Amino acid sequence: MRVIAGRLGGRRLRPPSEAGVRPTSDRVREALFARLGALEGARVLDLYAGTGALGIEALSRGAAEATFVERAAASLAVLRSNIASLDLESQARVLRGDALGVIRRLGRSGPCFDLVLADPPYASDDARPILEALRDAEIVADLGTVVLETSRRHPVPAVPGWRVASERRYGDTLVTELLPDRAIGAGKPPEQRPEDRNEKRKQTRTRTRTGNRDGRRHDARMTKTRQHGLALFPASFDPVTNGHLDIIHRAAAVFEDLVVAVATNVEKSGLFTVEERVEMLHSALDGRGGIRIMSFEGLLVDYARQIGARVLLRGLRAMSDFEYEFEMALMNRHLYPEIETLFMMTSQEFFYVSSSRLKELVRFGGNVDDFVPAEVAVRLREKLARQ
């Protein structure tokens, strides 16, 4: 094990000594902290700390201080050894005890944290009680973030007071980023681009150090006024086409926060895996701000409710599309009365483009370069050539 990046990047960490302890892999830590971005001046709470790899990574990347919570004696010894070997004693506080008990104690007299990292045992059902305890203790800053690492078979449940900002899968690991609901009430979108959110955190931390020493509340006036709601654009994207991208770019110009969600179709297996479809969307959109790319299983309305979406975005090409979509919109409205469905007409040049039609075209040797991004065209040819 090692520190991934920052001033301590490359330094070795002592691995866990207990059998059955599952530290966060280097790959997941690298992806997680790349998404979180700059952490200068942040106060970090590392629950279920184990070796301390997550909290130490945050300190290496500029966090001001980290509180580590661990109850197992053997893990505590490894944790303290890692902190000492990296000369982090002045920035680290180690608390022995159960995560829920420590949260309740901190709620009475503790600081307010900008980032909470929780990696409970995969076999546990700790996600809900942890979120409820953090909410009730009020120890997460208004612009703070909670990151929960769970098994992909046990996604984080919906808990009042929290909104899911992102959900990413790495093998069997599901990493969920959540934001306090009170931040939404103060005018903060469910998720901003990482660089925007980081800038606001810097402003908030500066204010905390100079004018609000206990750090327990931040001035809501520091956030921007929300101009548009959260829109959800679900589709199978098997694969993504230029028609899809046309709708996405036009919707992003209307909605401040757009979730593009890859749906898992239980009735048929796709040509590409869900992970491959997500990768192709990331490549095609190339980090455009205001757009989140996610995936989901189950009922669309359940997922929309989970992330707080009130608008479903659907693209239409012909009247035949409308008949089907109209029925679905009515059913979704019945299941989730607060949801609205917005139809966007496809642009004329993509009127006849569909994923299924393009796959058929490639099977017979046709050229699809005008209808999909270049990388998707290559993947289509490679995938279908192996069939």
MIKEMAR-36031 format. One record per atom (N, C-alpha, C, O, CB): residue in three letters; y, z, x. Coordinates in steps of 0.2 Angstrom, whole numbers, plus 5000, padded with zeros to 4 digits. Each point is the difference from the previous one (the first is absolute). Glycine has a CB too. Layout:
N
ALAYZX...
# end
This chain:
387
MET499450005004MET500650004996MET500650005004MET500050035006MET499450034985ARG501249915007ARG500650005004ARG500649994995ARG499949994994ARG499549955015VAL501250084994VAL500649994996VAL500149925000VAL500049975005VAL500550154998ILE499749854991ILE500049935000ILE500749975003ILE500049965004ILE499350054986ALA501350025008ALA500649985003ALA500550055000ALA499950064999ALA499849834996GLY500950095007GLY500650055001GLY500050035007GLY499749975005GLY500250064983ARG500450025013ARG500150035007ARG499450025003ARG499950015006ARG501350024991LEU498349994999LEU499450025002LEU499449955000LEU499450025001LEU501050104995GLY499849825002GLY499549954999GLY499549995006GLY500250005006GLY500749944987GLY498550065005GLY499549995005GLY499750075003GLY499450005003GLY501149895000ARG499850164995ARG499750075002ARG499450014996ARG499949994995ARG501350055008ARG498349995001ARG499450024997ARG500050064996ARG500450055001ARG499149905008LEU500150054985LEU500050064996LEU499250035000LEU499649965001LEU501450004992ARG499050105007ARG499350035000ARG499749994994ARG500350014994ARG500050085014PRO499149884991PRO499749994994PRO499750064996PRO500050055004PRO499749845001PRO500150104989PRO499850064996PRO499350035003PRO499649965003PRO501050004987SER499350105010SER499450035003SER499550024995SER499450015001SER501350035008GLU499549964984GLU499650014995GLU499649944997GLU500349954999GLU500450154998ALA498749915001ALA499649944997ALA500349994993ALA500150054997ALA498949975010GLY501149924991GLY500249994993GLY500749995000GLY500349984994GLY498850085002VAL501349965009VAL500849995000VAL500149925001VAL499849975004VAL500450155000ARG500249864991ARG500249925000ARG500749995002ARG500450004995ARG498749984997PRO501150015014PRO500749995002PRO500249934997PRO499649965000PRO500350125010THR500849914989THR500249944998THR499949955006THR500250025005THR500750044987SER498949885007SER499849955005SER500749985003SER500550004997SER498449974997ASP501050005012ASP500649975003ASP500349954996ASP500649995000ASP498950045011ARG500149934986ARG500249944997ARG500450024994ARG500649974998ARG498449975005VAL500850114993VAL500450024994VAL500650045002VAL500549994997VAL498450024997ARG501150035011ARG500650035003ARG500549955002ARG500650004998ARG498850105005GLU500449845000GLU500549955002GLU500349974994GLU500649995000GLU498749995011ALA500350004984ALA500249964995ALA500550054996ALA500549984997ALA498549955002LEU500850135000LEU500450054996LEU500750015003LEU500550004996LEU498450065000PHE501149955010PHE500750025003PHE500449945001PHE500650005000PHE498950105006ALA500249844995ALA500449945000ALA500349994993ALA500649985000ALA498649975008ARG500550074987ARG500349994993ARG500650064999ARG500549984997ARG498449974999LEU500950115007LEU500550054999LEU500749995004LEU500550024997LEU498550065001GLY500949885007GLY500649995004GLY500350055004GLY499650055002GLY500649874990ALA500450085009ALA500450055004ALA499950074997ALA500150014994ALA500749905011LEU499150144999LEU500050074998LEU500450055003LEU499950065000LEU499049924998GLU501749995005GLU500450045004GLU500350064996GLU500349994994GLU500049915012GLY499650164996GLY500350064997GLY499650034994GLY500250054997GLY500849915007ALA498450014995ALA499650024994ALA499750065001ALA499850025005ALA500049864992ARG500150164997ARG499650065000ARG499349984997ARG500049974994ARG501050115005VAL498549935004VAL499349984998VAL499550054999VAL500050055003VAL500249855004LEU499550104987LEU499450054998LEU499449965001LEU499949954996LEU500950124996ASP498749955012ASP499449975001ASP499450054997ASP499850055003ASP500649895008LEU499450054983LEU499550034997LEU499349985002LEU499949945002LEU500950084988TYR498750025010TYR499349995003TYR500149975007TYR499749945001TYR499950044987ALA500850055016ALA500249975006ALA499449985005ALA500149955003ALA500950124996GLY498549975001GLY499449985004GLY500350005008GLY500250055002GLY499249884989THR500550015012THR500250005007THR500849995001THR500350015005THR498649944997GLY501450054992GLY500849995000GLY500249935001GLY500649995002GLY499550125002ALA499449844996ALA500249935002ALA500649974996ALA500449975003ALA498450025000LEU501250024991LEU500549984995LEU500750035002LEU500549965001LEU498750014990GLY500850095009GLY500750045001GLY500249985007GLY500650005002GLY499150094991ILE499949915012ILE500249985007ILE500249935001ILE500549995003ILE498750095001GLU500549884992GLU500349935000GLU500750004997GLU500449965003GLU498449994996ALA501350094996ALA500750004997ALA500550035005ALA500649975001ALA498950044988LEU500350045015LEU500450035005LEU500249955006LEU500549995002LEU499050124995SER499949855005SER500149955005SER500549954998SER500349975004SER498550054999ARG501349964990ARG500449954998ARG500750034998ARG500449964996ARG498649985000GLY501250125006GLY500750024998GLY500150064996GLY500550024999GLY499749865003ALA499250144994ALA500150064996ALA500350065003ALA499850015006ALA499249944987ALA501450095004ALA500350055003ALA499550065001ALA500050045005ALA501149934990GLU498550045000GLU499550065000GLU499449984995GLU500149964996GLU500950125007ALA498549964998ALA499449994996ALA499650064999ALA500050045005ALA499949855000THR499950124989THR499750064998THR499249984999THR499949964995THR501250105000PHE498549975008PHE499349985000PHE499650064996PHE500150065001PHE500049875010VAL499550044984VAL499650054996VAL499349995001VAL499749944999VAL501250074992GLU498750045011GLU499349995001GLU499650074999GLU500350055002GLU499949855006ARG499250104989ARG499750074999ARG499450015004ARG499850065001ARG500649934988ALA499349955014ALA499450015004ALA500150025007ALA500549975003ALA499049954990ALA500250145009ALA500250025007ALA499849955005ALA500550005005ALA499250124991ALA499849855004ALA499949955005ALA500549945001ALA500249985005ALA498650054993SER501449954996SER500549954999SER500750035003SER500449965003SER499049984987LEU500750125008LEU500650035003LEU500150005007LEU500549995003LEU499550084987ALA499449945013ALA500050015008ALA500249935003ALA500349995004ALA498850104995VAL500649854998VAL500149945002VAL500749984999VAL500449975004VAL498450004993LEU501550054997LEU500749984998LEU500550035005LEU500449975002LEU499250034986ARG500350075013ARG500450035005ARG500049975007ARG500550005004ARG499450114989SER499549875009SER499949975007SER500449945000SER500349985005SER498550074996ASN501149914994ASN500449935000ASN500750015000ASN500449975004ASN498749984990ILE501250105002ILE500750015000ILE500250035007ILE500649985003ILE499450054985ALA499650015015ALA500250035007ALA500049945005ALA500450005005ALA499250124992SER499949845003SER499949955005SER500649955000SER500149975005SER498650054995LEU501649974994LEU500549955000LEU500750045000LEU500549964999LEU498749964994ASP500850145008ASP500750045001ASP500449994994ASP500649995000ASP499449995012LEU499650044982LEU500449994993LEU500150074997LEU500150004994LEU499449895005GLU500450165005GLU500050074997GLU500750014996GLU500050044995GLU499250005014SER501349944994SER500750014998SER500149974993SER500550014996SER499950015016GLN499249924987GLN500149974994GLN499550014994GLN500049974995GLN500649945012ALA498950124995ALA499450014996ALA499950074997ALA500150055004ALA499449865002ARG500350104988ARG499850064997ARG499350004997ARG499949954996ARG501450085002VAL498350015004VAL499350004997VAL499950064996VAL500150055001VAL499549895009LEU500250044984LEU499850054994LEU499350004999LEU499749944998LEU501550054997ARG498550065005ARG499350014998ARG499950014993ARG500350054998ARG499449995014GLY499949934984GLY499950014993GLY499849944996GLY500049945003GLY500850164999ASP499149914992ASP499849954995ASP500649964999ASP500650034999ASP498550044996ALA500949865004ALA500649964999ALA500450024994ALA500650015000ALA498849905005LEU500250114989LEU500450024994LEU500350065001LEU500650014997LEU498649934996GLY500550115010GLY500350075001GLY500649995004GLY500550034999GLY498450025000VAL501149915007VAL500649995004VAL500549974997VAL500650025000VAL498749975009ILE500649964986ILE500549974997ILE500450054995ILE500650005000ILE498749895000ARG500350154997ARG500350054996ARG500550055003ARG500550024998ARG498549974995ARG500750035013ARG500450045005ARG500749975002ARG500550035000ARG498450035004LEU501049884998LEU500649965002LEU500549994995LEU500650005001LEU498749945007GLY500450064986GLY500549994994GLY500550064999GLY500549994997GLY498649934998ARG500750135007ARG500450064999ARG500550015005ARG500650024999ARG498550044997SER500849925011SER500550015005SER500049945005SER500450005005SER499550124993GLY499749835001GLY499949955005GLY500649945000GLY500450004995GLY498450035005PRO501249935005PRO500449945000PRO499949954995PRO499450004997PRO500850035015CYS500249924988CYS499849944996CYS499849945005CYS500349995005CYS500650054986PHE498549935007PHE499849955005PHE500149934998PHE500049984994PHE499150105008ASP501149885003ASP500149934999ASP499349964999ASP500049944997ASP501150075009LEU498450014997LEU499449975000LEU499450055000LEU500050045004LEU500549865002VAL499150094989VAL499450044999VAL499449955001VAL499949954996VAL500650144996LEU499049935012LEU499449965002LEU499450054998LEU499950055002LEU500749895008ALA499050034985ALA499450044998ALA499449965000ALA500049944998ALA500750124995ASP498849965011ASP499449975001ASP499450044998ASP499650025005ASP500949915004PRO499450094985PRO499550044998PRO499349975001PRO499949945000PRO500950114991PRO498749995009PRO499349985000PRO499949954995PRO500250014994PRO499450095011TYR500049844996TYR499949954995TYR499650034994TYR500149974995TYR499949945015ALA499650144992ALA499650024994ALA500350054995ALA499850024995ALA499249975013SER501650034994SER500450054996SER500449964995SER500149945000SER500050145010ASP500149964985ASP500549984995ASP500750035001ASP500350024995ASP498749964997ASP501250025014ASP500650045001ASP500749964999ASP500550035000ASP498850035009ALA500649874990ALA500649964999ALA500550034995ALA500650015001ALA498749895003ARG500450114990ARG500450024994ARG500350075001ARG500650014999ARG498749924994PRO500350125009PRO500350075001PRO500550005006PRO500550034999PRO498550024996ILE500949915010ILE500549995005ILE500749984998ILE500550025001ILE498649965007LEU500949964988LEU500649974997LEU500350054995LEU500650015000LEU498949885002GLU500150144994GLU500350054995GLU500350065004GLU500650024998GLU498649954994ALA500550055013ALA500350065004ALA500649985004ALA500550045000ALA498450005001LEU501149905002LEU500649985003LEU500649994995LEU500650025002LEU498749925007ARG500550034985ARG500650004995ARG500250064998ARG500650015000ARG498949894996ASP500150155003ASP500250074997ASP500450045006ASP500450034998ASP498649974994ALA500849995014ALA500350045005ALA500749975002ALA500450035003ALA498450005001GLU501349904994GLU500649975002GLU500250005007GLU500550025002GLU499950014987ILE499149955015ILE500150005008ILE500049935002ILE500149995007ILE499450124994VAL500549844995VAL500149935002VAL500749984999VAL500350014994VAL498549965004ALA501650005007ALA500749984999ALA500049954995ALA499549964998ALA500850075014ASP500349964985ASP500149954995ASP499949935002ASP499749964996ASP501150114999LEU499349925011LEU499849935003LEU499450005005LEU499949965004LEU501350024996GLY498450084998GLY499450015004GLY499449954998GLY500149974995GLY500350155007THR499149895002THR499449964998THR499450045001THR499950045005THR500749854999VAL498950104992VAL499350035001VAL499549955001VAL500049954996VAL500350144997VAL499349915012VAL499549965002VAL499350034999VAL499950055003VAL500949895005LEU498850034988LEU499350034998LEU499549955003LEU500049944998LEU500450134992GLU499149965014GLU499549965002GLU499350024996GLU499850065001GLU500849925011THR499149974985THR499450024996THR499549945001THR500249955003THR500550124988SER498749945006SER499549954999SER500349954995SER500350024995SER498750065009ARG500849864998ARG500249944995ARG499650014993ARG500349974995ARG500049955015ARG499250124990ARG499650014994ARG500350054996ARG499950014994ARG499149965012HIS501550074997HIS500450054996HIS500750005001HIS500350035004HIS498750044998PRO501349884994PRO500749995001PRO500450064997PRO499850044996PRO500149835003VAL500850135004VAL500450064998VAL500149994992VAL500349954998VAL500250065014PRO499450054985PRO500249994992PRO500750014999PRO500450025004PRO498550034994ALA501349924996ALA500750014998ALA500250074999ALA499650044996ALA500449854999VAL500550145008VAL500250074999VAL500850004998VAL500449975004VAL498750075005PRO501149994986PRO500750004998PRO500450035006PRO499850055003PRO499949974985GLY500949955013GLY500450025006GLY499949965006GLY500450005004GLY499550114992TRP499749845004TRP499849955005TRP500049934998TRP499749994995TRP499750115011ARG500849864998ARG499949934999ARG499749965006ARG500250025006ARG500849984986VAL498549965007VAL499749965005VAL500449955003VAL500349964996VAL498650064999ALA501349985011ALA500449955003ALA499649955004ALA500249944999ALA500650145003SER498649935000SER499649955003SER499350035001SER499950065000SER501049895006GLU498650004994GLU499350025000GLU499749955005GLU500049944998GLU500050114990ARG499749975017ARG499749955005ARG499350035002ARG499850065001ARG501349915003ARG498449984997ARG499350015001ARG499849985007ARG500349955003ARG499550044985TYR499950055016TYR499749995006TYR499350025000TYR499850065002TYR501349965004GLY498449934993GLY499350024999GLY499950044995GLY500249994994GLY499750005018ASP499850074989ASP499950054995ASP500650054998ASP500050044996ASP498849955007THR501750005001THR500650045000THR500649974995THR500149945001THR499650115011LEU500549994984LEU500649984996LEU500650055002LEU500050064999LEU499249904991VAL501350015012VAL500650035002VAL500649994994VAL500249944999VAL499550055014THR500550074984THR500549994994THR500650045002THR500050055002THR499149944990GLU501449975007GLU500750035002GLU500450014993GLU500049964996GLU500049985015LEU500250124988LEU500350034994LEU500750025001LEU500250035006LEU498750004990LEU501549964999LEU500750035000LEU500250044995LEU499750004994LEU500649905011PRO500150154996PRO500250054994PRO500349964994PRO500449965001PRO499750145008ASP499749924985ASP500349974995ASP500850024999ASP500349964997ASP498650054997ARG501350055009ARG500750024999ARG500449955004ARG500649994999ARG499150135000ALA500049855006ALA500449955004ALA500149944996ALA500649975000ALA498950075010ILE500149944985ILE500149954996ILE500550014995ILE500549964999ILE498350015002GLY501250094997GLY500550034995GLY500750005003GLY500549994996GLY498750084998ALA500949935013ALA500650005003ALA500349935001ALA500549995003ALA499250125002GLY499949844993GLY500249945001GLY499649965006GLY500249955002GLY500950084994LYS498450005006LYS499649975006LYS499449954997LYS499750034996LYS500650075012PRO499749844994PRO499449964998PRO499450035002PRO499950045005PRO500849864996PRO498750084996PRO499350035002PRO499949995007PRO499750045003PRO499949944985GLU500649965015GLU499949995007GLU500549955002GLU500249954997GLU498650075002GLN501549995007GLN500449955003GLN499749975006GLN499550035002GLN501550044994ARG499349895007ARG499849975006ARG500050065005ARG500450045000ARG500049844998PRO499150125007PRO499950065004PRO500750015004PRO500250065001PRO498649925000GLU501549975001GLU500650015004GLU500650034996GLU500450045003GLU499249865004ASP500450084987ASP500550034995ASP499950074999ASP500450055000ASP499749844995ARG499250135004ARG499850074999ARG500250045006ARG500250064999ARG498949904992ASN500750015015ASN500150045006ASN500750015001ASN500250065002ASN498849895003GLU501550014994GLU500750015000GLU500250054996GLU500450055002GLU499849835001LYS499650134991LYS500250054995LYS499750075003LYS500350054999LYS499749874991ARG499450085013ARG499750065002ARG500550025006ARG500150065001ARG498749914996LYS501449995007LYS500450025006LYS500750034997LYS500250055003LYS499349865004GLN500850064988GLN500650034997GLN499950074997GLN500350045001GLN500149844997THR499050124999THR499850074997THR499950055005THR500250064999THR499349884991ARG500150045016ARG499950055005ARG500650025003ARG500150065002ARG498849905000THR501650004999THR500650015003THR500450054996THR500350055003THR499849845002ARG499950104988ARG500350054996ARG499750075000ARG500350055000ARG500149854993THR498950105007THR499750065000THR500150045007THR500150064999THR499049884994ARG501050035012ARG500250035006ARG500750035001ARG500150055003ARG499049885003THR501350034990THR500750025001THR500350044994THR500550045001THR499649865006GLY499650094987GLY500350034994GLY499650034995GLY500250034995GLY500649895007ASN498550084999ASN499550034996ASN499450035004ASN499549965000ASN500949964990ARG499750135013ARG499650025005ARG499350024997ARG499549995004ARG501450065002ASP499049974988ASP499350014998ASP499649944998ASP499450004999ASP501050114997GLY500049835003GLY499749944999GLY499649994993GLY499649964999GLY500350035013ARG500350054983ARG499650004994ARG500249964995ARG499749984995ARG500150135008ARG500849864998ARG500349954995ARG500549955003ARG500350025005ARG499650074986HIS500149855007HIS500449955003HIS500449974995HIS499950004994HIS499349975014ASP501450014994ASP500549974995ASP499849934997ASP499949965004ASP501050105003ALA499049944986ALA499749944997ALA500549955001ALA499849944999ALA499650134993ARG501249945009ARG500549955001ARG499949965006ARG500349945000ARG500550134994MET498849955010MET499949965006MET499549944999MET499949955004MET500350155003THR499549904987THR499549944998THR500449954997THR500550014996THR498550075003LYS500749865001LYS500349944996LYS499950014993LYS499450024998LYS500549915013THR500550044985THR499850004993THR499549944999THR500149955002THR501150094995ARG498349984999ARG499549954998ARG500249954995ARG500350024995ARG498850075008GLN500849854999GLN500349954996GLN499549964995GLN500149984995GLN500750005014HIS498550034994HIS499549964996HIS499450055000HIS499950045004HIS500649844999GLY499050104992GLY499450045000GLY499549985004GLY500149955004GLY500250074985LEU499150015011LEU499449985004LEU499649954996LEU499850014995LEU500250105011ALA499949834997ALA499649954997ALA499449995004ALA499950015006ALA501149934990LEU498550055000LEU499349995003LEU499849934998LEU499949974994LEU499850155004PHE500149845007PHE499749935000PHE499350005002PHE499850005006PHE501349954996PRO498450064993PRO499350005002PRO499749934999PRO500249964996PRO499750165000ALA499649865008ALA499649945000ALA499450015005ALA500050055004ALA501149884993SER498550025002SER499450015005SER500249975007SER499750025005SER499549974985PHE501349965010PHE500249975006PHE499449985005PHE500050025006PHE501050054993ASP498649894998ASP499349985003ASP500049935001ASP499649964997ASP499850134998PRO501049885010PRO500550035004PRO500749994997PRO500149984995PRO499250005015VAL501250054994VAL500750004998VAL500249925001VAL499849975005VAL500550154998THR500149864992THR500349935000THR500750005001THR500350054999THR498749914994ASN501349985008ASN500749995000ASN500350024993ASN500650024999ASN499349895010GLY499750084986GLY500250014993GLY500150084999GLY500550024997GLY498949884999HIS500150145007HIS500150075000HIS500650025004HIS500450044997HIS498449975002LEU501349965007LEU500650025004LEU500749994996LEU500450035001LEU498849955010ASP500849964986ASP500649984996ASP500250064995ASP500550025000ASP499249855001ILE499850154995ILE500150054996ILE500250075003ILE500550034998ILE498749924994ILE500550065014ILE500150075003ILE500750005003ILE500450054999ILE498449965004HIS501449935000HIS500750005003HIS500550004995HIS500650035000HIS499049915009ARG500350034985ARG500550004995ARG500150074996ARG500550024999ARG499249864999ALA499750155002ALA500050074997ALA500350055005ALA500450044997ALA498649934996ALA500950025013ALA500350055005ALA500849995000ALA500350055002ALA498749945005ALA501349954991ALA500750004999ALA500250034994ALA500650014999ALA499449885007VAL499650134989VAL500250034994VAL499950085000VAL500450044998VAL499349854996PHE499750135009PHE499850075000PHE500150035007PHE499849975005PHE499450004986GLU501050095009GLU500250035006GLU499350025004GLU499950005006GLU501250044989ASP498449975001ASP499450035002ASP499449964997ASP499950004993ASP500650115009LEU499149855001LEU499549964997LEU499350015004LEU500050005006LEU500949914991VAL498650114999VAL499450015002VAL499549944999VAL500049984994VAL500150145004VAL499749855007VAL499549944999VAL499350035001VAL499850025006VAL501149894998ALA498750094991ALA499450045000ALA499449954999ALA499949964996ALA500650144999VAL499049905010VAL499449965000VAL499550044995VAL499850055002VAL500449905010ALA499650014983ALA499650034995ALA499249985002ALA499949955002ALA501050054989THR498750055008THR499349995001THR499749984993THR500050044996THR499950045014ASN499849864990ASN499749974994ASN499350035000ASN499649975004ASN501249934996VAL499050144995VAL499450034999VAL499549944997VAL499450015001VAL501150114998GLU499749834998GLU499649954997GLU499849955005GLU499549964999GLU501150064991LYS499749975016LYS499849955005LYS500250025007LYS500450045001LYS499749874990SER499550075013SER500150015007SER500549955003SER499949944999SER499050115003GLY501649965002GLY500549965002GLY499749965006GLY499550025004GLY501450054992LEU499549885006LEU499849965006LEU500250045006LEU499650015005LEU500649884989PHE500450155006PHE500250045005PHE500050074998PHE500050024994PHE500849895010THR499150145001THR499950074998THR500750024998THR500549975002THR498650055006VAL501050044989VAL500650034998VAL500450015007VAL500749985000VAL498950074990GLU500149975015GLU500450015006GLU500349945003GLU500550005003GLU498750105000GLU500449854997GLU500249935002GLU500649974996GLU500549985003GLU498450005001ARG501150034990ARG500549984995ARG500750045002ARG500549975000ARG498750004991VAL500750105010VAL500650045002VAL500349975007VAL500650005000VAL498950104993GLU500049895011GLU500349985007GLU500449934999GLU500549995003GLU498550075003MET500749894990MET500349944999MET500750014997MET500549965002MET498449984997LEU501250104996LEU500650024997LEU500550035005LEU500649985000LEU498850044989HIS500450025015HIS500450035005HIS500349945005HIS500650005002HIS498850114998SER500149855002SER500249955005SER500549954996SER500549985003SER498450035003ALA501049974988ALA500449954996ALA500750034999ALA500549975000ALA498549984995LEU501050125004LEU500750034998LEU500450025006LEU500650025000LEU498950014989ASP500149985017ASP500350025006ASP500550055000ASP500550005003ASP499349895000GLY500050174994GLY500450065000GLY500650004996GLY500550045001GLY499049985010ARG500649934984ARG500650004996ARG500150074997ARG499550034997ARG500349855001GLY500850145002GLY500250074997GLY500050004993GLY500149954996GLY500650075013GLY499150044988GLY500050014993GLY499449984996GLY499950004994GLY501349985007ILE498350005003ILE499349974998ILE499550055003ILE499950005006ILE500549884992ARG499250154997ARG499450035003ARG499449974998ARG499949974994ARG500750145005ILE498949885005ILE499449974999ILE499450055000ILE499950045004ILE500549855001MET499350114989MET499550054999MET499449974997MET500049944998MET500850155001SER498649954999SER499549984997SER499750054995SER500250065001SER499549875008PHE500050064986PHE499750054995PHE499449974997PHE499849955000PHE501450094998GLU498550014999GLU499449994996GLU500150044993GLU500450044999GLU498849955011GLY500449984985GLY500150034993GLY500549974996GLY500249955001GLY499450165004LEU500649934990LEU500549974995LEU500749995003LEU500250055003LEU499150014988LEU501049895007LEU500649985003LEU500550054997LEU500550035004LEU499349854997VAL500250144993VAL500550054998VAL499950075003VAL500550045001VAL499549904988ASP499450085013ASP499950065003ASP500450005007ASP500350055002ASP498649974992TYR501049925009TYR500350005007TYR500850004999TYR500350035004TYR498749905000ALA501250034991ALA500750004999ALA500350074999ALA500550025002ALA499449864993ARG499850165001ARG500250064998ARG500050055007ARG500450045001ARG499149954987GLN500050005016GLN499950045006GLN500649995005GLN500250045003GLN498549954996ILE501549945001ILE500649995005ILE500650004997ILE500650005003ILE498749935003GLY500850094987GLY500650004997GLY500349944998GLY500649994999GLY499650115007ALA499449844993ALA500349944998ALA500149994993ALA499650034996ALA499849925014ARG501250034988ARG500149994993ARG500149934998ARG500149984994ARG500550125006VAL499349855005VAL500149934999VAL499449975003VAL499850005006VAL501450004993LEU498449964997LEU499549955002LEU500249935001LEU500349984995LEU498850105000LEU500949895010LEU500249945002LEU499449954999LEU499550005004LEU501550045003ARG499149904989ARG499549955000ARG500349935000ARG500549994998ARG498850094995GLY500349885011GLY500349935001GLY499649964994GLY499450014999GLY500850005014LEU500249944985LEU499849954995LEU500049935002LEU500549985003LEU499850104988ARG499249885008ARG500049935001ARG500049964994ARG500349945000ARG499150085011ALA500350004984ALA499949964994ALA499950044994ALA499950065001ALA499649855006MET500550064987MET499950034994MET499350045000MET499950054997MET500949874997SER498750055009SER499350035000SER500150075004SER499650044998SER499849845002ASP501050125005ASP500150065004ASP500350064995ASP499850055000ASP500349885011PHE500450044985PHE500450054996PHE499550034995PHE500150064998PHE500949875003GLU498650034996GLU499550034994GLU499650065003GLU500050054997GLU500049844997TYR499750105012TYR499650055003TYR500550065002TYR499850064999TYR499449855005GLU501350084999GLU500550055003GLU500350044994GLU500150065001GLU500149875009PHE499950044984PHE500350034995PHE499550054997PHE500250064998PHE500549844999GLU498750085002GLU499550054998GLU499950065005GLU500050064998GLU499449854996MET500650085012MET500050055005MET500650045000MET499950075001MET499449865006ALA501350054992ALA500650045000ALA500050044994ALA500250065001ALA500449855004LEU499150074989LEU500050044994LEU499550065002LEU500150064998LEU500249844994MET499150085011MET499550065001MET500350055005MET499950064999MET499249864999ASN501250055007ASN500350055005ASN500550044997ASN500150065002ASN499749865007ARG500650064987ARG500550044996ARG499750054996ARG500350054999ARG500549855001HIS498650084997HIS499750054996HIS499750065004HIS500150064998HIS499649854994LEU500150075014LEU499750055005LEU500550045003LEU499950065002LEU499149875000TYR501650044999TYR500550035004TYR500749984997TYR500349955002TYR499050055009PRO500950044984PRO500649984996PRO500649995003PRO500549964998PRO499050104993GLU500649975015GLU500650005004GLU500149935004GLU500549995003GLU499550144998ILE499449835000ILE500049955004ILE500349944996ILE499949994994ILE499150055012GLU501449924998GLU500349934998GLU499749955004GLU499950005006GLU501150054990THR498849895001THR499849945003THR500549955001THR500349984995THR498550045001LEU501349965010LEU500649945001LEU499649945002LEU499750005005LEU501250094998PHE499249864994PHE499749935002PHE500549965004PHE500650004998PHE498750004991MET500549975016MET500449965004MET499749935000MET499449995002MET501050115005MET500049854992MET499749935000MET499949985007MET500550015005MET500149964984THR498950005013THR499949975007THR500549945001THR500249974995THR498650075005SER501449955006SER500449955002SER499649934999SER499450005000SER501250075008GLN499849884991GLN499749934998GLN499549985005GLN499549974998GLN501550004996GLU499150045012GLU499649975005GLU499350045001GLU499649975003GLU501449995003PHE499050104991PHE499350035000PHE499750014993PHE499650044999PHE500950025011PHE499749904986PHE499850004993PHE499249995000PHE499750034995PHE501449935001TYR498650005008TYR499349994999TYR499650035006TYR499449985001TYR500949914994VAL500050165009VAL499750035005VAL499650064998VAL500350054997VAL500649915011SER498550054993SER499650064999SER499550015005SER499849955004SER500350044984SER499750075013SER499650025006SER499349974999SER499749975005SER500850144996SER499249894993SER499449974998SER500049925001SER499549975003SER500250124989ARG500849885006ARG500149935001ARG500049985008ARG499749955002ARG500950044987LEU499850055015LEU500049995007LEU499450015003LEU499849965005LEU501450074995LYS498450024998LYS499350015003LYS499649944999LYS499649975005LYS500550154994GLU499949854995GLU499649944998GLU500249945005GLU499649965002GLU500350084986LEU500849955013LEU500249955003LEU499850005008LEU499849955003LEU501250054989VAL499050065011VAL499850015007VAL499249985000VAL499849985005VAL501150114997ARG498749944993ARG499349985000ARG499949935001ARG499549985003ARG500350124990PHE500649865004PHE499949925000PHE500449975006PHE500149944999PHE499650064989GLY500650045016GLY500349975006GLY500749994999GLY500349965004GLY498749994999GLY501350074992GLY500749994998GLY500550045005GLY499850055003GLY499949924985ASN500950015012ASN500550035004ASN500450054996ASN500349974995ASN499849935013VAL500050164993VAL500450054996VAL500650025004VAL500350054998VAL498649984996ASP501349945011ASP500550035005ASP500750014996ASP500450045002ASP499049915008ASP500750014985ASP500650004996ASP500050054995ASP500550024997ASP499649865004PHE499350164998PHE500050044994PHE499950085002PHE500050044996PHE499549864998VAL500350115012VAL499950075003VAL500350005007VAL500149955003VAL498850064990PRO501250065009PRO500350015007PRO499549975005PRO499449994998PRO501250114998ALA499649885010ALA499649975005ALA499450045002ALA499449985000ALA501649975004GLU499150124996GLU499450045002GLU499550004995GLU499450005001GLU501350075005VAL499549934987VAL499550004995VAL499649935000VAL499450014998VAL501450074995ALA499649875008ALA499649935000ALA499550015005ALA499449974999ALA501649974998VAL499150085009VAL499550015005VAL499450044998VAL499449985001VAL501550015008ARG499350074988ARG499450054998ARG499649964994ARG499450015000ARG501450095004LEU499549874992LEU499749974995LEU499549955002LEU499450004998LEU501650014995ARG499249955012ARG499549955003ARG499450035004ARG499549984999ARG501549945002GLU499250135002GLU499550045004GLU499550034996GLU499450005001GLU501450025008LYS499550024985LYS499550034996LYS499649964996LYS499450015000LYS501550074999LEU499349864998LEU499649964996LEU499549955005LEU499549984997LEU501550024994ALA499249995015ALA499649975004ALA499350045002ALA499549975001ALA501549975004ARG499150124994ARG499450045001ARG499550014994ARG499550035001ARG501250035008GLN499549924986GLN499650004994GLN499549954999GLN499749994995GLN501350074999
# end
